Amino acid sequence: MIKVAPSLLSANFACLKDDIEKIENGKADWLHYDVMDGHFVPNISFGYSILKDVSKVTNLFLDVHLMISEPQKYVDEFIKSGANLIVFHIEAMENKEDTLALIHHIKENNVQVGISIKPNTPVDAIQDYLSLLDVVLVMSVEPGFGGQSFKEIALAKIKDLDTRRKENNDRYLIEVDGGINETTGKKCKDAGVDVLVAGSYIFNSDDYAQRIASLK
């Protein structure tokens, strides 16, 4: 069964608790939490203090996507604030040694770990880490802003990751984020995806439950 992870970035921040309750009632599986620092991506969103508050009002699995430079500097704060999964970008890492150290550090704190790749980053860039990961997040848009159109390049990467997973008996889930709606979601499902992140498609509608159901 496909997991649906509504992206909080598209919620109404003035009614955040209400919106979270609506997606819970609408049978969302995860809550996707985008962290942006204005440096790694050209936008700023929310940090760990808001995550801490969010964790108090929901039992949804908290999927924290760090679109930030030097994620190793901040990861402990997100762990303390209730993250169930922390996904960082391979493009933000200096070298293999630091990447492995960060993966192991997150796991040692009993939090799941994932790596994300931007549209122009090949799957080969993370091959060395796949066996260690719980999630691989494929960006189907350039990270930084919601509401962008889906880039088809993501489908080949999802298929590639699914093939590698089967060949190597890896256990990671394949997640996709960016421009997801009923049509693009179906294409991703056909390619082998496990988790669909959707923001404006869900939160800009009058019926969250219907939109979530349309992605499953």
N, C-alpha and C positions, 0 to 999 in steps of 0.2 A: 504493500500500500504506500502510495506517495505521501510524504509529509509536506504540509504547507506551513510556511514560516512567514507570516505577515511582517513587513518591515516597519518598525515603529517610526522611522524617519518620515513616513507619509501620514502619520496620525495627526489628530488635532491636539496640539500640545496644551491647549487650554482645558481640554477634557480628556486628558490622557488615561485616567483611571477608567472612565466610561468606555473609551475606545478599546482598552485592554479587555474589559469585561465582555464587550460585544464580540471580539474575536475569539475569546474563550467559549462563549455561548455558541459561536458559529463553527466550533469544532476545529479551530486551528491546533496544530501540533506543537509548533515552536514559536517563539517570539524572536525575530531577528533585530538585533540592536547594532546599528551602524555608528562607529566612533570615528570621527574625522578631525584632523588636527590643523587644517589650513596650511600644512606643509607638504605632507605626502600626497594629499589631494587638495584641490583649490576650494575647499569649503570647510566649515566648522560645524560640528553637530553637538552631541552631548558626551559627557564623560562618565566617570565611575560613580559620582555622588547621585546622579539621577538613576543609574542602574540599581544602586542600593535601594532607593525608594521604590522603583519598579518591582524589584524582587520581593518586596513586602506585600504587594497587592496582587500577585499572580503566582500560580503554581505551574505555569507554562515553562517548558524547557528554554532557558535563556541562551540564545545563540549570539555570541558577541563577536562582531566583525571589526577588527582593528585596522582601519585604514590610516595608519599613523607611522611616522618615522620612529626608529628605535623602540619597537614594541616591548623589548625586554626591560626597558626602564619603567614601564607602567603596568606591566601584566599583573603584578601582585595586587595592585589596587582593584583591578577588575575581578580577580579571584576572590578577594575579601568581600566584594560587593555582590557576590551571588552568581557569577557566570557559571553556566553548566558546560559550555563549550567556548573556547577562545580560538578564533581563526585570525592568523596574521598573514601579511603579504610577503611572499618570497622576495619581491622587488625591494622590500624595506630592509633586507638582511645583507650584511657585509660579506659573510663567508659561510662555508659549510659548518665550521666548528661552532659558530654562534647560533646557527639554525638548529643544529642538533641539541645544543645546550638548552635552548628555549623550549624545544619540544619536550625534552625530558623534565625540565623544571615544571612545566604546566601539568604533565602527567603525574609527577610526584605529589602535586597538590590535589589529586583526585578530581581534576577537571579534564574534560575531553579536549583534544587539540586538533586543529585543522590548519591547512595552508591554502591561501587564495592566490590565483593567478589572473593578471589583467588580460584583456583581449589579445594583446600582442606578445604575451609570454607563452612559450611552448610548454607542453606537458613535460618534455624532457628536462626542463629546469627543476622539476621537483621529483624526478624519478628516484633519486637516492633516499627520499624520505617517505615514499608511499607506504611502505610496510609498517611504518610507525604511526600513521595518521588515523584518526577517527573520521575525518571529513576532508574532502577536497572541494573547495569553493571555486567554481568557474565563473568569472565575471563576463557577462555577455554585453556589458557596456563599460565605458571608462569610469572607474569609481570616482565618486565625488558629488554627484547630483542625482536625485530621483527623477522619474518621468522620462528617461531616455528610451530610444527605440532599441529593440533586440538586435544584436549582431549575430548573423548566422554562423560565424566562425566558431561560436561556442559549441555547436552541435557536433562538429568533428572532434573537438576535445573531449566532450562527454563520451562519445563512442570509443575514443582512444583509451580513456580512463577505465571504461567498463571492460574493454578487452584486456588491458593490463591487469586489472583486478582479478578477472577470471583466470588468466594465465598464471598468476603468482599466488592465488588463494589469499589475496589481501581482503581486509574487512572494511575499508573506509566507505563511507557514504559519499555519493557525488551530489553536490548542491550547486544550484545555478541561481544567479542574481542579476537582474537587469532586464527591464522590458517584458516581464512575464505577464501573460494574460492567458485566456483559454486556448487561443491558437498556438502561441509560442510555447506554452506549457505542454501541450500535446506533443509538439515536435521534440521537446526535451525528454519527455517520458519515453517516446519511441526510441530515443538515442540511448536510454539507460540511466536517466537521472533518478535520484531517490528523494531529493528535497528541493522544493520550489519556493524561492523567496519572491514575494510579491508585495509591492507597496501601494502605489497609486491605484492599481487595478482593484484592490480591496477597499482601501480607505476612501477613495473618491466615489464609492457607490453607496446606494441607499440600503443595500442588503448584503452585509458582510458574509453571512452564512451561505448565501447563494453563490457568491464569488469564490469563497473557499471551496465549496463543494464542486464547483466547475473545474477546479484544478486537480482534484483527486482521481 
